[in-house]
Amino acid sequence: MNPRRRRLFIALAVVVAALGYLAYTSMPQALVYFVTPSELVGQGPKAYGHYVRLGGLVVEGSVQRKPEELEIIFGITDGLETITVSHVGVVPDLFGEGRGAVVEGALTEPGLFEAQTIMAKHAEEYKPPSGESRLSPEEFYRSILGREPPSNARDR
């Protein structure tokens, strides 16, 4: 191998190694992971004050709103442990009792989680509307364009 090719090979190896290192070190920030209430409680006192994502189901009947302060307090559970969450701010439209949620914040004292962000989880599958509220194709077309569908569209 001549010296010029050797330098090119070494330079290319350094560039590939640098790109690999950058990809490896940025990977943990890119992962979307949350801990469950059981995992957070299991960490004991070392869990206090650390910014984490906490995920679970909002406990039925636990949501308390203080509209004058924009504060909401609710329980989040994984079926084994329940942690009380306090959040000041607007909550997502999909947020509700019995639904999945992921909150970002910190455990400040035993059983109290101060959340800065609430993300509501939603079902993964699509369910079309059912029952009498479902429009026929002609009614749907009429509702969008305000006129009857062309005659050849009805024959299909």
C-alpha positions in Angstrom: 0.0 0.0 0.0 1.5 3.3 -1.0 1.7 6.2 1.6 -1.0 8.2 -0.1 -3.5 5.4 0.1 -2.5 4.7 3.7 -3.2 8.3 4.7 -6.6 8.2 2.9 -7.5 4.9 4.6 -6.5 6.3 8.1 -8.5 9.5 7.5 -11.5 7.6 6.4 -11.2 5.3 9.5 -11.0 8.3 11.8 -14.2 9.9 10.2 -16.1 6.6 10.4 -15.0 6.2 14.1 -16.1 9.8 14.9 -19.5 9.3 13.3 -19.9 6.0 15.1 -19.0 7.6 18.5 -21.5 10.5 17.9 -24.3 8.1 17.0 -23.5 5.9 20.1 -23.4 8.8 22.6 -26.6 10.4 21.2 -28.6 7.2 21.4 -29.7 7.4 25.1 -31.3 10.9 24.6 -33.3 9.6 21.6 -34.9 6.7 23.4 -38.4 7.4 24.7 -38.6 5.4 27.9 -40.6 5.8 31.0 -40.5 4.1 34.4 -43.6 2.7 36.1 -44.8 3.7 39.6 -43.5 0.4 41.0 -40.0 1.0 39.5 -39.9 4.5 40.8 -41.0 3.5 44.3 -38.5 0.6 44.2 -35.6 3.1 43.7 -36.3 4.5 47.2 -34.8 7.8 48.4 -32.4 8.0 45.4 -35.4 8.6 43.1 -36.1 12.1 44.7 -35.2 15.1 42.6 -34.3 13.3 39.4 -36.2 14.3 36.2 -37.9 11.2 34.8 -40.8 10.1 32.7 -43.4 8.2 34.7 -46.0 6.1 32.8 -49.2 4.3 33.8 -53.0 4.5 34.0 -54.8 7.5 35.5 -56.7 6.1 38.5 -60.5 6.2 38.2 -62.0 8.9 40.6 -58.6 10.4 41.4 -58.7 13.5 39.2 -59.0 16.8 41.2 -59.0 20.1 39.4 -58.3 23.5 40.8 -59.4 25.7 37.8 -58.4 29.0 39.4 -54.8 27.8 39.6 -54.8 25.6 36.5 -53.7 22.8 38.8 -54.7 19.2 38.4 -53.9 16.4 40.9 -54.4 12.7 40.1 -53.1 9.3 40.8 -51.1 7.2 38.3 -50.8 3.5 38.7 -49.3 0.4 37.1 -51.7 -1.9 39.1 -49.2 -2.4 41.9 -48.2 1.0 43.1 -49.9 4.4 42.8 -48.2 7.8 42.8 -50.0 11.1 43.2 -49.1 13.5 40.4 -49.5 17.3 40.6 -49.4 19.4 37.5 -49.9 23.2 36.9 -50.9 24.0 33.3 -53.0 22.8 30.5 -53.7 19.1 30.1 -54.1 17.3 26.7 -57.6 16.7 25.4 -57.1 12.9 25.5 -56.2 12.9 29.2 -58.8 11.2 31.4 -59.5 8.7 34.1 -58.7 5.1 33.2 -56.6 6.2 30.3 -52.8 5.9 29.8 -50.6 8.8 30.5 -46.9 9.6 30.6 -45.8 12.5 32.8 -42.4 14.2 32.9 -41.1 15.7 36.2 -39.6 14.7 39.5 -40.5 12.8 42.7 -40.4 15.5 45.4 -41.5 13.6 48.4 -42.8 10.1 49.2 -45.7 9.5 46.9 -45.8 13.0 45.2 -44.6 13.6 41.7 -44.4 17.2 40.4 -45.0 17.0 36.7 -44.0 19.7 34.1 -45.5 17.9 31.2 -48.4 15.5 30.7 -48.6 13.3 27.5 -51.8 11.3 27.0 -51.4 7.9 25.5 -54.0 6.8 22.9 -55.1 3.5 21.5 -53.0 2.1 18.7 -55.8 0.9 16.5 -58.3 2.9 14.5 -62.0 2.3 15.0 -64.3 3.9 12.5 -67.5 5.6 13.8 -70.3 3.1 14.3 -74.1 3.3 14.8 -76.5 5.7 13.3 -74.1 8.6 13.3 -72.2 7.2 10.4 -72.8 9.0 7.2 -73.4 7.3 3.9 -71.0 8.1 1.0 -73.6 10.4 -0.5 -74.3 12.3 2.7 -70.5 12.6 3.4 -70.0 14.1 -0.1 -73.0 16.5 0.4 -71.6 17.6 3.8 -68.2 18.5 2.3 -69.1 20.1 -1.0 -72.7 21.2 -0.3 -74.1 19.6 -3.4 -75.2 16.2 -4.7 -72.5 13.7 -5.9 -72.2 13.2 -9.7 -74.5 10.6 -11.0 -71.6 8.3 -12.1 -70.4 8.2 -8.4 -73.7 6.7 -7.3 -73.5 3.8 -9.7 -70.2 2.4 -8.2 
